[in-house]
Amino acid sequence: MSLPFMEQWMVELSQGLDEASSSDDDDAIDDIPVNVRPPARKTNKQRRKERLIRKTALLHKAMKREKMRMSDVYRIKSLKKEIAAKEHMVKEKMLKRLHQKQSKLTATRRIGKYKYEKPPVDVQLSSELCGSLRLLQGRGDFITDRYKSLQKRNMVEPKGPPMKSRYRKHPRVKWTESRSYELRTL
């Protein structure tokens, strides 16, 4: 493209543009005619009507505010009830947890593989009872009672039920006849 062509192109593009539009905006504002005529005076009827509309709007707003206050008052009562119910639930849960903690402290824990089992209560039947304490015979085993007490207080690990061993502690004595014995008796 040649330089004279560019100048001609710019001239064509700028045709129709007003040179005055690029001037300050202050001049454009001054050109607008200003209406100097004061607004028309309102009649008493119009003023009364406007006052009535304003009063009803204010009254409507006041009634709305009063309704909101009343609903807040009723809402406060329900909120107080909800808060009291929540506090009651929290207290109950806290007491329950405290009771569980205390029962865990006194209860027997599982120390080993087996859980502690209470021994059966040794009670004499009415036919076994006698008239005097002198004739009463002792029942139970002191060693097993002490051992169970230690298990209950978590001092000794509870053992499972006693297993039957395959082998006896003392082997059975076998009686056999030897040949030498037979020969002697003959």
C-alpha positions in Angstrom: 0.0 0.0 0.0 1.2 3.4 -0.9 1.2 6.4 1.4 -1.1 8.6 -0.7 -3.7 5.7 -0.7 -3.6 5.6 3.1 -4.2 9.3 3.4 -7.2 9.1 1.0 -8.5 6.2 2.9 -8.4 8.1 6.2 -10.2 11.1 4.7 -13.0 8.8 3.5 -13.4 7.2 6.9 -13.5 10.6 8.7 -16.2 12.0 6.4 -19.4 12.7 8.3 -17.7 13.1 11.6 -18.4 16.5 13.2 -15.3 18.4 14.3 -17.3 20.2 17.1 -18.2 16.9 18.9 -14.6 16.6 20.0 -14.9 19.9 22.0 -15.6 20.1 25.7 -18.8 18.7 27.2 -19.5 21.9 29.1 -20.5 23.6 25.9 -23.1 20.9 25.2 -24.7 21.3 28.6 -25.1 25.0 28.2 -26.9 24.6 24.9 -29.9 22.8 26.6 -32.7 25.2 27.4 -33.6 25.4 31.1 -37.3 25.5 32.2 -37.5 28.5 34.5 -41.2 28.1 35.1 -42.0 27.1 38.7 -44.0 23.9 39.3 -47.8 24.3 39.6 -49.1 24.9 43.1 -50.9 22.0 44.8 -54.4 22.3 46.0 -55.5 21.6 49.5 -57.3 18.5 48.3 -54.1 17.1 46.8 -52.1 17.9 49.9 -54.7 16.2 52.1 -54.7 13.1 49.9 -50.8 12.9 50.1 -50.9 13.3 53.9 -53.5 10.5 54.1 -51.4 8.2 51.9 -48.3 9.0 54.0 -50.2 8.3 57.2 -51.6 5.0 56.0 -48.1 4.0 54.8 -46.6 4.9 58.3 -49.5 3.1 60.0 -49.0 0.0 57.8 -45.2 0.0 58.6 -46.0 0.4 62.4 -48.4 -2.5 62.3 -45.9 -4.6 60.5 -43.2 -3.8 63.0 -45.7 -4.6 65.9 -46.5 -8.0 64.3 -42.8 -8.7 64.0 -42.3 -7.8 67.7 -45.2 -10.1 68.7 -43.9 -12.9 66.6 -40.4 -12.4 68.2 -42.0 -12.5 71.7 -43.7 -15.8 70.9 -40.6 -17.0 69.2 -38.5 -16.2 72.3 -40.8 -18.4 74.4 -40.4 -21.3 72.0 -36.7 -20.7 71.8 -36.5 -20.8 75.6 -38.3 -24.1 75.6 -36.0 -25.5 73.0 -32.9 -24.3 74.9 -34.3 -25.8 78.2 -35.0 -29.1 76.4 -31.5 -29.2 75.0 -29.9 -28.4 78.4 -32.0 -31.2 79.9 -30.8 -33.7 77.3 -27.2 -32.6 77.8 -27.5 -33.1 81.5 -29.0 -36.5 81.1 -26.3 -37.6 78.7 -23.6 -36.3 81.0 -25.1 -38.2 84.0 -25.3 -41.3 81.9 -21.6 -41.0 80.8 -20.6 -40.4 84.4 -22.5 -43.5 85.5 -20.9 -45.5 82.8 -17.4 -44.3 83.8 -18.1 -45.3 87.4 -19.4 -48.7 86.5 -16.4 -49.3 84.2 -14.0 -48.5 87.1 -15.7 -51.1 89.4 -16.4 -53.7 86.7 -14.0 -56.5 85.8 -12.1 -55.9 82.6 -11.0 -58.4 80.0 -7.3 -58.9 80.6 -6.5 -62.0 78.7 -8.1 -64.3 76.2 -11.0 -65.2 78.4 -13.7 -63.1 80.1 -14.3 -63.4 83.9 -17.2 -65.6 84.7 -18.9 -65.4 88.1 -18.8 -68.7 90.0 -22.1 -70.3 90.8 -23.4 -69.4 94.3 -23.0 -72.3 96.6 -26.4 -72.7 98.5 -27.6 -75.5 100.6 -31.0 -76.9 100.0 -33.6 -76.9 102.8 -33.2 -80.7 103.2 -29.5 -80.2 103.8 -29.9 -77.5 106.5 -29.5 -78.5 110.1 -30.9 -77.0 113.3 -27.8 -75.6 114.8 -24.7 -73.9 113.5 -22.4 -76.4 115.3 -23.7 -79.2 113.1 -23.3 -77.1 109.9 -20.7 -78.4 107.5 -18.5 -76.0 105.4 -18.9 -76.0 101.7 -16.8 -74.7 98.9 -13.0 -74.3 98.5 -11.1 -71.4 100.0 -8.4 -71.5 97.4 -10.7 -71.3 94.4 -12.7 -68.6 96.1 -9.6 -66.5 96.6 -8.5 -67.2 93.1 -11.9 -66.1 91.7 -11.8 -62.9 93.9 -8.3 -62.0 92.4 -9.7 -62.6 88.9 -12.7 -60.3 89.6 -10.4 -57.5 90.9 -8.3 -57.7 87.7 -5.2 -58.9 89.6 -5.0 -62.3 87.9 -5.8 -63.2 84.3 -8.9 -65.4 84.0 -8.2 -68.7 82.6 -10.5 -70.6 80.3 -12.2 -73.8 81.2 -9.7 -76.5 82.1 -8.8 -78.6 79.1 -8.6 -82.3 79.3 -5.0 -83.3 78.4 -4.4 -86.2 76.1 -1.8 -87.6 78.5 -2.3 -88.3 82.1 0.1 -86.8 84.6 0.9 -90.3 85.9 0.9 -93.0 83.4 -1.3 -96.0 84.1 0.5 -99.0 85.6 0.4 -101.9 83.2 0.5 -105.4 84.6 2.1 -107.9 82.4 3.2 -111.4 82.9 6.7 -112.1 81.9 7.8 -115.5 80.7 10.3 -115.9 83.5 7.4 -115.8 85.9 5.5 -118.5 84.0 8.6 -120.7 84.0 9.0 -120.4 87.8 5.5 -121.3 88.6 5.6 -124.5 86.5 
